[in-house]
């Protein structure tokens, strides 16, 4: 199935001189041309002409970089978002970020017609902003519920409130933790399962 999917993708080759060659039209294209292809829903894959490596991710990232460098209202990524995204590199939760972003963007794209309609009905950007915030809150709620469901509610329980006049019972004896490595392996396993489930939900 993966091979069939790739067979329908336009192949772009990137040469050492940074020129991009569209094998479908036998012409050289620019990053701007590739951005237009993405906006038109045309799928493509980019290979390094010398090594044959798939460099689609880096080229798409470069397109975003070029678009964000344009002055005006075309900028999409807030500075706060970029900072937070950078902080996730190397973080223990980074494996969950791609699934969450993919899920959120897929739902936003699915509901964009409804968001446009709400904005048009109210004749102002405030309605769009409110609808967008509602969508983000819904996504965050779903993601939070998914985390609780798949992780089984990781995290220490909140300490019980104790009255200053109530007698305090001595703490129960807690057996020493054993098998720390096994616990870590189990946590990694559950995190991987959670990511797989989120990816499955994002594809629906």
Order of alpha helices (4+ residues) and beta strands (2+ residues): alpha-beta-beta-beta-alpha-beta-alpha-alpha-alpha-alpha-alpha
